[in-house]
Amino acid sequence: MDNATGMASSMSMGLVGMKTAAALFIILALIFLIFFLMRRYGHKAGLSFGQSGNLTHVANLSVGPKKSVVVVRFLNEYLVLGVSESQINFLTKIHADHEDDEKFARILDRKTADSADDT
């Protein structure tokens, strides 16, 4: 009789362990799902995750092993930076016009007007 209760006890412990592992898996899956959805759609809700709307990466040119020249846009200026494994050096800055944004807006207006005329 003692052997039967010991066996039932070990089976229930195994069942409890499997339920705990399944619950942990479900919780971790939910955390990763929420993280993925926030990364994917968070910018629409105003969540930025360390990404500033004022700073954008424009170009990157490798000039050697672990050395590159990077162009970033911050507000209305392009910053040219020398990046190596151990440091970042400011090389120059160039004033950026908003012409590109205006050109895009004009092209978009023209395309939407053309598509509205077609229908």
C-alpha positions in Angstrom: 0.0 0.0 0.0 2.8 2.3 0.8 4.4 1.7 -2.6 1.1 2.8 -4.4 0.9 6.1 -2.5 4.5 6.8 -3.2 4.0 6.2 -6.9 0.9 8.3 -7.0 2.8 11.1 -5.2 5.7 11.0 -7.7 3.2 11.0 -10.6 1.4 14.0 -9.1 4.8 15.8 -8.6 5.6 15.1 -12.3 2.2 16.5 -13.3 2.8 19.6 -11.2 6.2 20.0 -12.8 4.8 19.8 -16.3 2.0 22.2 -15.5 4.6 24.7 -14.1 6.8 24.3 -17.1 3.7 24.8 -19.4 2.7 27.9 -17.5 6.2 29.4 -17.6 6.3 28.7 -21.4 2.9 30.5 -21.9 4.0 33.5 -19.8 7.3 33.8 -21.7 5.5 33.5 -25.0 3.1 36.3 -24.0 6.0 38.5 -23.0 7.8 38.0 -26.3 4.5 38.5 -28.2 3.9 41.8 -26.4 7.5 42.9 -27.0 7.2 42.1 -30.7 3.9 43.9 -31.1 5.2 47.0 -29.2 8.3 47.0 -31.5 6.2 46.6 -34.6 3.3 49.0 -33.8 4.6 51.0 -30.8 5.7 54.0 -32.9 2.1 54.5 -33.9 1.2 54.7 -30.2 4.0 57.1 -29.5 6.4 54.6 -28.0 10.0 55.0 -29.2 12.2 52.4 -27.5 15.2 54.7 -27.5 14.8 55.7 -31.1 14.5 59.4 -31.6 12.6 60.8 -34.5 15.1 63.6 -34.8 18.1 61.3 -35.4 18.3 59.1 -38.5 21.0 57.0 -40.0 21.7 58.1 -43.6 24.7 56.3 -44.9 27.6 54.1 -43.9 31.0 53.6 -45.7 33.5 51.0 -44.5 37.1 52.4 -44.9 38.9 49.5 -43.2 38.6 46.7 -40.7 36.3 47.9 -38.0 36.5 51.5 -39.3 33.8 53.4 -41.1 32.5 56.8 -41.9 28.9 57.3 -40.9 26.4 60.1 -41.9 23.5 60.8 -39.6 20.9 63.4 -39.8 20.0 65.3 -36.6 17.3 67.9 -37.0 18.4 70.0 -40.0 22.0 69.0 -40.2 24.0 66.0 -41.5 26.7 64.9 -39.2 29.7 63.1 -40.7 31.3 60.8 -38.1 34.4 58.6 -38.1 33.7 55.4 -36.2 36.3 52.9 -35.1 36.3 50.1 -32.7 37.3 52.3 -29.7 36.0 55.8 -30.5 33.8 58.1 -32.5 35.2 61.2 -34.1 33.2 64.2 -35.4 34.5 65.0 -38.9 32.1 67.7 -40.2 28.5 68.9 -40.4 26.5 69.9 -43.4 23.3 72.0 -43.3 20.4 70.0 -44.6 17.5 71.6 -46.5 14.0 70.4 -46.3 13.8 70.3 -50.1 13.6 66.5 -50.1 10.6 66.5 -47.8 8.9 69.2 -50.0 9.7 67.2 -53.2 8.2 64.1 -51.7 5.1 66.0 -50.6 4.6 67.4 -54.1 5.1 64.0 -55.8 2.7 62.4 -53.3 0.1 65.2 -53.9 0.5 64.7 -57.7 0.1 60.9 -57.5 -2.9 61.1 -55.3 -4.5 63.7 -57.6 -3.8 61.5 -60.6 -5.3 58.4 -58.9 -8.3 60.4 -57.9 -8.8 61.6 -61.5 -8.6 58.0 -62.8 -11.5 56.8 -60.6 
